[in-house]
Amino acid sequence: MAISLVVGHFAIPFTLLLSQDLKKRPSLLAKVAMFIIFMRLVDLIWLVVPEFRQGGFLIHWMDIAVPVGLIGIWLFLFARNLRSRALLPLNDPYYKEAFAHEAH
């Protein structure tokens, strides 16, 4: 388990993020970020769970439900706060000029 955490939590993301092509593609970059978050969750479970349970490494349904619930609460609060703020700078003097350029 320790070797898989070192490889999955550091070696794989490190080598993947060396590629400039991957960093220019948001969908692939998001997948790498989700993998890193998943490996962090596995790391935290590995550190905490054996102390509370007898009989080895067991995953309880609450080990999945709590992070999913917290992510859901965070996304709800983020979306609610996002509605109350402008996504674009409305009083920016260079607003129209910024959107006049084509993206390459």
N, C-alpha and C positions, 0 to 999 in steps of 0.2 A: 504494500500500500504506500509506503514511504517513497519508493522509487517512482511509482505512478504519479504521486503528487508532485515530485520534483520535475518529472518530464512534462506532465500536463499543466502544471501551474507556472512553470518557467520556461523550459526548453522549447516546447512546441510554440507557444505564443511569441517567444523571442525570435525564433527563426522565421516564423511567418511574418512578423512585423518588420523584418529586414527588407522585405520586398516593397519597392516603391509602387509596383502595379497594384498590389493588394490595398495599399493605403489610399490609392486614388479611386477605389471602388467601394462606395459606402455600404453596399449590401454585404460584401465579404468582410469588411471591417466590423460591421455589426455582428456577424456570425462569430468572429474571433473574440469580440467583446463578450458575447453571451457565453462562449466557451470558458473564458477567463472567470466570469462570474460563477458559472457552474462549478468549476474546479475550486474556487474559493469556498463555495458552499460545502463541497465534499471535504475540503480541508478543515473547516469549522466543525463539521459533523464528526470527523475523525478525532479531533481534539477533545470534544465535549462528550459525545455519546458513550464511549467505553467507561467513563467514570460513574455514570448513573445506572448502567444496566449490567446485570450479571449474565455471563454466558456469551460474551463476544460482541461482535459488531452487528447490531440489528437496527434496521430503520423502521421507525414507527410512522403511522400516517400523519401525525402532527409535525414530524420533521419536514414534510413537504407542505402541509397546509399552512403553517405559520409563515414561511417566507412568501408563499403565494398570496396570502392575505395581506401581509405588510406591503408587498409590491402593489396590490390592488388599491389599498388605502392611499399609498403615495401617488399612484397614477390619478386617482380621483381628485385628490387635493391639488395636484399639478394642473390638471385640466380645468378645475374650477378657478384657480388663480390665473391661468392663462387667458381665460375669457375676460377678465377684468383689466387686462393690460393690452396696449397696442403692440402688434407684432412688428410693425414698421415704424421708423422714426418720423413722426408726422411733421415736426417743425424743423427738420434738417434742411438747410439751404441747398444742399447738393443732392437732394432726394431724386429729382428727375434725371439729373446727370448720371447718377449711379445706375439707373435702370436703362439708360440709353445705350450702354455698351453691350455687345453680344458676348456671351460666354463661349469659350472655345474648349 
